[in-house]
Amino acid sequence: MDQREQRRARRRALQAAYGARYHQVSTILFRHDPVGINFATNTDEYEPEVDTILPRLAGARDVADVQRIVHEEMVRWFSAATAGSADRYAALAAEIWRAWRGDRG
């Protein structure tokens, strides 16, 4: 199995493990577009980042933890300059926290 197939298999496993939360977090990232890669038709663009964010959310205790996790992953995937300050992730983190906890509001 080559690297591309391994990434696809890992993504399918994560999607199965996290169910609707996988899609919710991907949608939230795409809508907020924290690093400017939303070109309207590439709705799966943030999936690699979701693949690394979701496993870390199990250790999140509050929205501040989610904000830190998402920012760290954006810095890791892109760069500190592209990711920008952690403050930019407050609203996005609040939405992800609600989705992670299963809040409906």
Number of C-alpha atoms within 10 A of each C-alpha: 7 6 8 9 10 11 14 11 13 13 17 13 13 17 17 12 12 15 11 12 19 21 15 17 25 21 19 17 26 22 13 14 15 18 17 10 12 17 10 8 7 10 15 14 17 20 18 13 18 25 20 16 20 22 12 15 17 10 11 15 10 14 18 16 16 27 22 17 22 28 24 17 17 22 18 12 14 13 13 14 9 13 21 15 11 17 10 14 21 17 14 20 24 16 19 25 22 14 18 20 11 10 9 6 6
